[in-house]
């Protein structure tokens, strides 16, 4: 297989779902079973992505395959290009997207059966897969932004799929707008990059940074650029403080939640951060780590008390994404991506499992009405349990490996820099995760059924729904990533498949442990190293990771077991009266139940503020600006009225006055002209006498 | 009437002679007045008069500057005699000006600054630029659908076209000096128009204010004075023409059927009129600047251009808020009218007719095509945009040396 055919396969992977979208949407009304076409195409995409990953990882494992073409040009020096970048991360991510997308398609065939817009649903899944593949494949930041927005569109369409429901329409709008806030930051970052480097391509930008060219010639602005770009990730990956859209997005159909709002789209933010990892400075990474930490912690505390099965999973997603982001912040690049992949599988499994439960319970989502479903839904229960073990971090699962890696990294980060807070929060969140997941399992599947009517009608899902669950649960087992169930460090996933990150930010701006030892001796070597962007983690880091490994492993195992044990004590064996406990810490409980009042806060400040401002502006517009216009018209009319009066009475009056005076004089003299000869003679004589007297 | 209007519009866009330009500019006013005044809505007379007089006010400024320029410049005829000229190409060359003309750069006491402002206001009314924009919502709300489409799609472009065609080449040195202010008004248009749109209850008025906002992008792009900015501005002029035309047609479709434009009285039309709503979604997202649709490319170019020029950089960053506000009011509208549960009152509304397909489909194709492949448009305008940029930057050296005299 040549590079060319690899590019061609990627093209097919990218565009087939788009074809599916167009055909399914346009013919959806006419042909009832056109959705099968979309399902067929996505199956091809899945096969293609497997072929691609297999070839890339076997024959081109160390290569970066880049292909570019011109999109449009403004002048000879201003050419905008589109292009692909295929490295191992790309093909793995493509496989994850294609696999989950395909499974979700299959699952939806049964789950969405009978919906009046059945075909349109599959069309939307097609455009989502297209846009997501675009994000994964791109080699430049502008193209990433383009697909980024398209993903936002498909998310909007799918969240609001049942748009007759006001809450669904609201949630779609909220998701799009909150994402846009992050996107503005990302776009500003893109503007800075283009201004500085006159290109959008990641590689070219990195090379330029390697040669010491920085935005506005300062380290500070490089950090700012990194943070601005990361803002896109804050929006898309639902990180604090923009996390509020994700729980609401659960209004969409459940398979969509699994695909978009758990496994792939929300991971796009993490993927973006992985892509720009090379230009991040220590300051930017610190910012990212703090955001990740907060996003891991806050939603975990919220998930403890939620009663909607999907809401629990949604908050858990935000929390796990926070882990990944935090991992990137503390420099654990590989583990971040590893967790992205493992999380995608087990979280998709959890969501599809919840879909299966909801389907069985006839669209009941409140776990307080469930219970005892273990007997009715054995397969769903088994897969849900495996995934929950994975997310809680129990050995033999994939989640244990990736999460343990992240926790060890925070541990190492603490010992290297003195910021232990990340490790502390990391373990705390792990504890909470184990607890709320098993709270969910116990209330949903164990115990006695609470709603007997619905329980009686519950039934295990058909094959098309069960198969995806089984596949995803299987992928949550360690063996796919490493032969050693207790450590992934030597496994093929971390050593062979994922390359070490390339670091390009100036040496001095990186964390100490990310500067290579050689760099410090001569500047020359530093330049050389950063151009080639090879591994620049120091020996110190490797040692710290090594010594962090065992403590972190045992501690994480301990907190996971403790969390699960507590959940059993509370909900299975009911040794503690949970309601009483909740009552005794009422304020805290309510704070968590009401999601820290974020929605209320944003609503009162931003939304109300914006609407108020718009009202004021419109009032200003209608009253002042337009008032001046109408006022000047009024003034002109008044002046005209006055001028009219002046004209009528003064100017014309003067004319009339003259006429009047003339007439008046005429009136006087008219009396002289009597036409009688006698009068004239009298006047002549009279005049003569006067004249005689005078001279 | 309509054909007369078309003559005027075509004339304005092809004229290379200032006098001819002015004639066509005025010619176009009159039919518009009658079109709104006779076939408009309940307040048609008010709107028509407001439109007419407001634009005429602008025309006075243009007329004055035109006459001033005429008496300040000479062109050489074929037989060698030199006469006063209206020819814009001649007006571009500083060597053609007389030494005593009041608008001649060679005259140290020239009034070019005032003339530039006057001319700019003349065009700004047409764009319409804040604070001269209030005729627009009134004219749109009262005008029949077809006229709104023409008004927004073509007439508004004459303002920005005029600036690019006349103000920029004839007064390059002032354009350069005042570019920050042009950008400032562009930014105000974007943000202010978007906020005002958000407060509307009348569908058509909302679209009218969105026009104000979108024309702000054109001004912002023009002010950048670099290739990306100017290309973006010209492309945005075109794209705004197609997108806004679609938006007004969409309003027209619903007004034809429901005889109301009150946003809050609708809801759930997506279920009742699915195909229509499909077009609405495309048009709305194009207006928001969604990649893959034409609006994105021009907005992105405008931002890249604006950011590339140090003078307009900060204003450009503030303007990016416009893309958030734009999304906010558009999606809010989409939700209020098309999503949610169907208002029982409207359950008899029918989907698009063949005639309406004929109007919307071509526009949709253009919007999508240019969003995916903008090259055909950009290739047409690249030469002029680059020439304009070069002319203005070259002119700086020439004009500053003139002032040294």
Interface residues (C-beta under 8 A of the other chain):
Chain A: X71 X72 X73 X74 X75 X78 X142 X145 X146 X147 X149 X150 X153 X156 X160 X163 X164 X165 X166 X169 X170 X173 X176 X177 X180 X181 X183 X184 X187 X188 X191 X192 X194 X195 X610 X611 X613 X614 X615 X617 X618 X621 X625 X626 X628 X629 X633
Chain B: X50 X53 X54 X130 X131 X133 X134 X135 X192 X195 X196 X197 X198 X199 X200 X227 X228 X231 X268 X270 X271 X285 X290 X291 X292 X296 X297 X300 X301 X303 X304 X307 X308 X316 X317 X320 X321 X323 X324 X325 X327 X328 X329 X331 X332 X334 X335 X338 X339 X340 X341 X342 X373 X374 X375 X378 X382 X385 X386
